């Protein structure tokens, strides 16, 4: 069985407001610990990893969903 993961290619801004580079965001499960979700940001500067508990990962996912909903509602108001 393969490890679940998602890779997103995007623009990443490291230092507001000027430093922007192409980078990637990756979400995957830890191969050695099923209770750890790894969130990583990578680009020309290297890779930064954050190990999340399932609860933390759910909180991040909820925050992303809420931000998308607010963005979509804002676009509908225009």
TIDRENKE-619416 format. One line per field, with one value per atom (N, C-alpha, C, O, CB): residue number from 1; z, x, y; atom name. Coordinates in steps of 0.1 Angstrom, whole numbers, plus 5000, padded with zeros to 4 digits. Glycine has a CB too. Layout:
N
i: NUM | ...
pz: Z | ...
px: X | ...
py: Y | ...
at: CA | ...
//
This chain:
78
i: 1 | 1 | 1 | 1 | 1 | 2 | 2 | 2 | 2 | 2 | 3 | 3 | 3 | 3 | 3 | 4 | 4 | 4 | 4 | 4 | 5 | 5 | 5 | 5 | 5 | 6 | 6 | 6 | 6 | 6 | 7 | 7 | 7 | 7 | 7 | 8 | 8 | 8 | 8 | 8 | 9 | 9 | 9 | 9 | 9 | 10 | 10 | 10 | 10 | 10 | 11 | 11 | 11 | 11 | 11 | 12 | 12 | 12 | 12 | 12 | 13 | 13 | 13 | 13 | 13 | 14 | 14 | 14 | 14 | 14 | 15 | 15 | 15 | 15 | 15 | 16 | 16 | 16 | 16 | 16 | 17 | 17 | 17 | 17 | 17 | 18 | 18 | 18 | 18 | 18 | 19 | 19 | 19 | 19 | 19 | 20 | 20 | 20 | 20 | 20 | 21 | 21 | 21 | 21 | 21 | 22 | 22 | 22 | 22 | 22 | 23 | 23 | 23 | 23 | 23 | 24 | 24 | 24 | 24 | 24 | 25 | 25 | 25 | 25 | 25 | 26 | 26 | 26 | 26 | 26 | 27 | 27 | 27 | 27 | 27 | 28 | 28 | 28 | 28 | 28 | 29 | 29 | 29 | 29 | 29 | 30 | 30 | 30 | 30 | 30 | 31 | 31 | 31 | 31 | 31 | 32 | 32 | 32 | 32 | 32 | 33 | 33 | 33 | 33 | 33 | 34 | 34 | 34 | 34 | 34 | 35 | 35 | 35 | 35 | 35 | 36 | 36 | 36 | 36 | 36 | 37 | 37 | 37 | 37 | 37 | 38 | 38 | 38 | 38 | 38 | 39 | 39 | 39 | 39 | 39 | 40 | 40 | 40 | 40 | 40 | 41 | 41 | 41 | 41 | 41 | 42 | 42 | 42 | 42 | 42 | 43 | 43 | 43 | 43 | 43 | 44 | 44 | 44 | 44 | 44 | 45 | 45 | 45 | 45 | 45 | 46 | 46 | 46 | 46 | 46 | 47 | 47 | 47 | 47 | 47 | 48 | 48 | 48 | 48 | 48 | 49 | 49 | 49 | 49 | 49 | 50 | 50 | 50 | 50 | 50 | 51 | 51 | 51 | 51 | 51 | 52 | 52 | 52 | 52 | 52 | 53 | 53 | 53 | 53 | 53 | 54 | 54 | 54 | 54 | 54 | 55 | 55 | 55 | 55 | 55 | 56 | 56 | 56 | 56 | 56 | 57 | 57 | 57 | 57 | 57 | 58 | 58 | 58 | 58 | 58 | 59 | 59 | 59 | 59 | 59 | 60 | 60 | 60 | 60 | 60 | 61 | 61 | 61 | 61 | 61 | 62 | 62 | 62 | 62 | 62 | 63 | 63 | 63 | 63 | 63 | 64 | 64 | 64 | 64 | 64 | 65 | 65 | 65 | 65 | 65 | 66 | 66 | 66 | 66 | 66 | 67 | 67 | 67 | 67 | 67 | 68 | 68 | 68 | 68 | 68 | 69 | 69 | 69 | 69 | 69 | 70 | 70 | 70 | 70 | 70 | 71 | 71 | 71 | 71 | 71 | 72 | 72 | 72 | 72 | 72 | 73 | 73 | 73 | 73 | 73 | 74 | 74 | 74 | 74 | 74 | 75 | 75 | 75 | 75 | 75 | 76 | 76 | 76 | 76 | 76 | 77 | 77 | 77 | 77 | 77 | 78 | 78 | 78 | 78 | 78
pz: 5000 | 5000 | 5000 | 5007 | 5012 | 4992 | 4991 | 5002 | 5007 | 4978 | 5006 | 5016 | 5010 | 5000 | 5022 | 5017 | 5011 | 5012 | 5021 | 5019 | 5001 | 5001 | 4990 | 4981 | 4998 | 4991 | 4981 | 4979 | 4989 | 4986 | 4967 | 4963 | 4956 | 4947 | 4955 | 4961 | 4954 | 4950 | 4958 | 4964 | 4937 | 4933 | 4933 | 4928 | 4918 | 4939 | 4942 | 4943 | 4942 | 4954 | 4945 | 4948 | 4963 | 4970 | 4942 | 4969 | 4983 | 4986 | 4980 | 4989 | 4995 | 4999 | 5013 | 5023 | 5000 | 5014 | 5027 | 5035 | 5047 | 5024 | 5029 | 5037 | 5030 | 5019 | 5037 | 5037 | 5032 | 5029 | 5038 | 5042 | 5019 | 5008 | 4996 | 4985 | 5006 | 4996 | 4983 | 4979 | 4967 | 4984 | 4988 | 4984 | 4980 | 4989 | 4995 | 4967 | 4963 | 4953 | 4944 | 4956 | 4955 | 4946 | 4944 | 4952 | 4952 | 4934 | 4931 | 4942 | 4944 | 4917 | 4948 | 4958 | 4958 | 4949 | 4972 | 4967 | 4968 | 4983 | 4992 | 4962 | 4984 | 4997 | 4996 | 4987 | 5001 | 5006 | 5006 | 5019 | 5029 | 5003 | 5018 | 5030 | 5028 | 5018 | 5031 | 5038 | 5038 | 5052 | 5061 | 5031 | 5052 | 5065 | 5067 | 5058 | 5066 | 5080 | 5084 | 5082 | 5087 | 5098 | 5074 | 5071 | 5084 | 5084 | 5062 | 5094 | 5107 | 5118 | 5127 | 5111 | 5116 | 5127 | 5121 | 5115 | 5136 | 5121 | 5115 | 5122 | 5116 | 5116 | 5133 | 5140 | 5137 | 5144 | 5155 | 5128 | 5124 | 5110 | 5101 | 5127 | 5108 | 5094 | 5092 | 5101 | 5092 | 5081 | 5078 | 5068 | 5057 | 5073 | 5072 | 5063 | 5060 | 5069 | 5069 | 5047 | 5043 | 5033 | 5024 | 5039 | 5034 | 5024 | 5018 | 5026 | 5031 | 5005 | 4999 | 4988 | 4981 | 4995 | 4985 | 4974 | 4973 | 4979 | 4976 | 4966 | 4965 | 4978 | 4979 | 4956 | 4989 | 5002 | 5009 | 5020 | 5010 | 5005 | 5012 | 5016 | 5010 | 5025 | 5025 | 5029 | 5044 | 5052 | 5025 | 5048 | 5062 | 5064 | 5057 | 5065 | 5075 | 5079 | 5092 | 5101 | 5080 | 5092 | 5105 | 5107 | 5098 | 5104 | 5118 | 5121 | 5129 | 5140 | 5129 | 5124 | 5130 | 5136 | 5130 | 5120 | 5147 | 5152 | 5143 | 5136 | 5167 | 5143 | 5135 | 5139 | 5130 | 5137 | 5151 | 5156 | 5150 | 5145 | 5171 | 5150 | 5144 | 5129 | 5124 | 5147 | 5122 | 5108 | 5105 | 5095 | 5102 | 5113 | 5111 | 5113 | 5105 | 5121 | 5123 | 5125 | 5113 | 5110 | 5138 | 5107 | 5096 | 5084 | 5077 | 5092 | 5082 | 5071 | 5073 | 5063 | 5070 | 5085 | 5088 | 5085 | 5079 | 5102 | 5089 | 5087 | 5072 | 5067 | 5094 | 5064 | 5050 | 5043 | 5035 | 5043 | 5048 | 5043 | 5046 | 5038 | 5048 | 5058 | 5063 | 5054 | 5050 | 5078 | 5051 | 5043 | 5029 | 5023 | 5043 | 5023 | 5010 | 5010 | 5001 | 5005 | 5020 | 5021 | 5021 | 5015 | 5033 | 5030 | 5031 | 5018 | 5014 | 5043 | 5011 | 4999 | 4988 | 4981 | 4994 | 4988 | 4978 | 4981 | 4972 | 4978 | 4994 | 4997 | 4994 | 4990 | 5012 | 4996 | 4992 | 4977 | 4973 | 4997 | 4969 | 4955 | 4950 | 4941 | 4948 | 4957 | 4953 | 4957 | 4950 | 4961 | 4966 | 4970 | 4960 | 4960 | 4984 | 4952 | 4942 | 4930 | 4922 | 4938
px: 5008 | 5000 | 5009 | 5019 | 4990 | 5005 | 5013 | 5009 | 4998 | 5012 | 5018 | 5015 | 5007 | 5010 | 5028 | 4995 | 4987 | 4995 | 5001 | 4974 | 4993 | 5000 | 4994 | 4987 | 5015 | 4996 | 4991 | 5003 | 5009 | 4978 | 5005 | 5016 | 5009 | 5002 | 5027 | 5012 | 5006 | 5018 | 5026 | 4997 | 5019 | 5028 | 5022 | 5011 | 5033 | 5028 | 5022 | 5033 | 5045 | 5013 | 5029 | 5038 | 5039 | 5028 | 5034 | 5051 | 5053 | 5060 | 5070 | 5061 | 5054 | 5060 | 5066 | 5059 | 5050 | 5080 | 5087 | 5087 | 5084 | 5101 | 5091 | 5092 | 5083 | 5085 | 5107 | 5073 | 5063 | 5071 | 5079 | 5051 | 5068 | 5059 | 5067 | 5060 | 5050 | 5080 | 5087 | 5093 | 5094 | 5098 | 5096 | 5103 | 5093 | 5086 | 5112 | 5091 | 5082 | 5089 | 5096 | 5069 | 5087 | 5093 | 5084 | 5074 | 5107 | 5086 | 5078 | 5082 | 5094 | 5080 | 5072 | 5075 | 5064 | 5056 | 5076 | 5065 | 5055 | 5051 | 5058 | 5060 | 5038 | 5033 | 5030 | 5023 | 5020 | 5034 | 5032 | 5026 | 5030 | 5045 | 5016 | 5009 | 5011 | 5007 | 4994 | 5016 | 5018 | 5017 | 5019 | 5031 | 5015 | 5015 | 5030 | 5037 | 5005 | 5033 | 5047 | 5047 | 5038 | 5050 | 5057 | 5058 | 5060 | 5057 | 5069 | 5066 | 5069 | 5059 | 5059 | 5083 | 5051 | 5041 | 5028 | 5027 | 5046 | 5018 | 5005 | 4998 | 4988 | 4997 | 5002 | 4995 | 5001 | 4998 | 4995 | 5011 | 5017 | 5015 | 5017 | 5032 | 5010 | 5008 | 5019 | 5021 | 4994 | 5027 | 5037 | 5033 | 5028 | 5050 | 5034 | 5031 | 5044 | 5052 | 5021 | 5048 | 5061 | 5059 | 5050 | 5070 | 5068 | 5069 | 5083 | 5092 | 5065 | 5084 | 5097 | 5099 | 5089 | 5100 | 5111 | 5114 | 5129 | 5137 | 5108 | 5134 | 5148 | 5156 | 5168 | 5151 | 5149 | 5155 | 5157 | 5164 | 5147 | 5151 | 5151 | 5137 | 5127 | 5160 | 5136 | 5123 | 5121 | 5130 | 5122 | 5109 | 5105 | 5094 | 5084 | 5101 | 5096 | 5086 | 5079 | 5085 | 5093 | 5066 | 5059 | 5052 | 5044 | 5048 | 5054 | 5048 | 5035 | 5036 | 5057 | 5024 | 5011 | 5004 | 5005 | 5002 | 4997 | 4988 | 4976 | 4974 | 4984 | 4968 | 4956 | 4947 | 4940 | 4948 | 4946 | 4938 | 4943 | 4935 | 4938 | 4956 | 4962 | 4960 | 4957 | 4977 | 4961 | 4959 | 4945 | 4942 | 4963 | 4935 | 4921 | 4919 | 4911 | 4912 | 4925 | 4924 | 4929 | 4923 | 4931 | 4940 | 4945 | 4936 | 4933 | 4959 | 4930 | 4921 | 4908 | 4903 | 4917 | 4903 | 4892 | 4894 | 4886 | 4887 | 4906 | 4909 | 4910 | 4906 | 4923 | 4916 | 4916 | 4902 | 4899 | 4925 | 4894 | 4880 | 4873 | 4865 | 4873 | 4874 | 4868 | 4873 | 4865 | 4870 | 4886 | 4891 | 4886 | 4883 | 4907 | 4885 | 4879 | 4865 | 4860 | 4880 | 4857 | 4843 | 4842 | 4833 | 4836 | 4850 | 4849 | 4853 | 4847 | 4858 | 4863 | 4867 | 4856 | 4854 | 4880 | 4850 | 4839 | 4827 | 4821 | 4835 | 4824 | 4813 | 4816 | 4807 | 4810 | 4829 | 4833 | 4832 | 4828 | 4847 | 4835 | 4834 | 4820 | 4817 | 4841 | 4811 | 4797 | 4790 | 4781 | 4789 | 4796 | 4790 | 4794 | 4787 | 4795 | 4804 | 4808 | 4799 | 4802 | 4822
py: 4988 | 5000 | 5012 | 5013 | 5000 | 5022 | 5034 | 5044 | 5043 | 5041 | 5053 | 5063 | 5074 | 5079 | 5068 | 5077 | 5088 | 5101 | 5104 | 5089 | 5109 | 5122 | 5131 | 5126 | 5121 | 5143 | 5153 | 5163 | 5167 | 5161 | 5166 | 5176 | 5188 | 5186 | 5170 | 5200 | 5212 | 5221 | 5225 | 5220 | 5225 | 5234 | 5248 | 5250 | 5231 | 5258 | 5271 | 5281 | 5278 | 5270 | 5294 | 5304 | 5305 | 5305 | 5318 | 5306 | 5307 | 5320 | 5323 | 5295 | 5328 | 5340 | 5338 | 5335 | 5352 | 5339 | 5337 | 5349 | 5349 | 5332 | 5360 | 5373 | 5383 | 5388 | 5378 | 5387 | 5397 | 5410 | 5413 | 5399 | 5417 | 5414 | 5410 | 5408 | 5426 | 5410 | 5409 | 5396 | 5393 | 5418 | 5387 | 5375 | 5364 | 5358 | 5370 | 5361 | 5351 | 5342 | 5346 | 5357 | 5329 | 5319 | 5307 | 5305 | 5314 | 5300 | 5288 | 5278 | 5275 | 5283 | 5272 | 5262 | 5251 | 5251 | 5268 | 5242 | 5232 | 5230 | 5232 | 5219 | 5225 | 5222 | 5207 | 5203 | 5230 | 5199 | 5185 | 5180 | 5185 | 5177 | 5172 | 5166 | 5151 | 5145 | 5170 | 5144 | 5130 | 5124 | 5131 | 5126 | 5111 | 5104 | 5099 | 5096 | 5092 | 5098 | 5093 | 5078 | 5071 | 5097 | 5073 | 5059 | 5051 | 5039 | 5056 | 5057 | 5050 | 5051 | 5044 | 5054 | 5062 | 5065 | 5069 | 5080 | 5076 | 5060 | 5063 | 5074 | 5079 | 5050 | 5079 | 5090 | 5103 | 5113 | 5087 | 5104 | 5116 | 5120 | 5112 | 5115 | 5132 | 5137 | 5148 | 5157 | 5144 | 5147 | 5156 | 5167 | 5163 | 5149 | 5179 | 5191 | 5197 | 5201 | 5201 | 5198 | 5204 | 5215 | 5214 | 5194 | 5225 | 5236 | 5235 | 5236 | 5250 | 5235 | 5234 | 5244 | 5248 | 5220 | 5248 | 5256 | 5258 | 5250 | 5270 | 5269 | 5271 | 5272 | 5270 | 5283 | 5276 | 5278 | 5265 | 5265 | 5287 | 5254 | 5241 | 5237 | 5242 | 5242 | 5228 | 5223 | 5225 | 5222 | 5208 | 5229 | 5230 | 5220 | 5220 | 5245 | 5212 | 5202 | 5206 | 5211 | 5189 | 5202 | 5203 | 5189 | 5185 | 5215 | 5183 | 5170 | 5174 | 5180 | 5161 | 5169 | 5172 | 5160 | 5149 | 5179 | 5162 | 5151 | 5151 | 5161 | 5153 | 5140 | 5140 | 5152 | 5158 | 5127 | 5156 | 5167 | 5180 | 5188 | 5168 | 5182 | 5194 | 5195 | 5205 | 5195 | 5183 | 5183 | 5186 | 5193 | 5169 | 5181 | 5184 | 5199 | 5205 | 5176 | 5205 | 5220 | 5228 | 5238 | 5224 | 5224 | 5231 | 5229 | 5239 | 5225 | 5217 | 5215 | 5223 | 5229 | 5200 | 5224 | 5232 | 5247 | 5254 | 5230 | 5251 | 5265 | 5268 | 5279 | 5269 | 5259 | 5261 | 5261 | 5269 | 5250 | 5252 | 5252 | 5264 | 5270 | 5239 | 5269 | 5282 | 5294 | 5302 | 5284 | 5294 | 5305 | 5304 | 5315 | 5304 | 5292 | 5291 | 5296 | 5303 | 5276 | 5291 | 5295 | 5311 | 5317 | 5289 | 5317 | 5331 | 5338 | 5348 | 5336 | 5333 | 5338 | 5337 | 5347 | 5331 | 5326 | 5324 | 5333 | 5338 | 5309 | 5334 | 5343 | 5358 | 5365 | 5342 | 5362 | 5375 | 5377 | 5388 | 5378 | 5367 | 5369 | 5369 | 5376 | 5357 | 5362 | 5363 | 5376 | 5380 | 5351 | 5383 | 5396 | 5407 | 5417 | 5400 | 5405 | 5415 | 5416 | 5424 | 5413
at: N | CA | C | O | CB | N | CA | C | O | CB | N | CA | C | O | CB | N | CA | C | O | CB | N | CA | C | O | CB | N | CA | C | O | CB | N | CA | C | O | CB | N | CA | C | O | CB | N | CA | C | O | CB | N | CA | C | O | CB | N | CA | C | O | CB | N | CA | C | O | CB | N | CA | C | O | CB | N | CA | C | O | CB | N | CA | C | O | CB | N | CA | C | O | CB | N | CA | C | O | CB | N | CA | C | O | CB | N | CA | C | O | CB | N | CA | C | O | CB | N | CA | C | O | CB | N | CA | C | O | CB | N | CA | C | O | CB | N | CA | C | O | CB | N | CA | C | O | CB | N | CA | C | O | CB | N | CA | C | O | CB | N | CA | C | O | CB | N | CA | C | O | CB | N | CA | C | O | CB | N | CA | C | O | CB | N | CA | C | O | CB | N | CA | C | O | CB | N | CA | C | O | CB | N | CA | C | O | CB | N | CA | C | O | CB | N | CA | C | O | CB | N | CA | C | O | CB | N | CA | C | O | CB | N | CA | C | O | CB | N | CA | C | O | CB | N | CA | C | O | CB | N | CA | C | O | CB | N | CA | C | O | CB | N | CA | C | O | CB | N | CA | C | O | CB | N | CA | C | O | CB | N | CA | C | O | CB | N | CA | C | O | CB | N | CA | C | O | CB | N | CA | C | O | CB | N | CA | C | O | CB | N | CA | C | O | CB | N | CA | C | O | CB | N | CA | C | O | CB | N | CA | C | O | CB | N | CA | C | O | CB | N | CA | C | O | CB | N | CA | C | O | CB | N | CA | C | O | CB | N | CA | C | O | CB | N | CA | C | O | CB | N | CA | C | O | CB | N | CA | C | O | CB | N | CA | C | O | CB | N | CA | C | O | CB | N | CA | C | O | CB | N | CA | C | O | CB | N | CA | C | O | CB | N | CA | C | O | CB | N | CA | C | O | CB | N | CA | C | O | CB | N | CA | C | O | CB | N | CA | C | O | CB | N | CA | C | O | CB | N | CA | C | O | CB | N | CA | C | O | CB | N | CA | C | O | CB
//
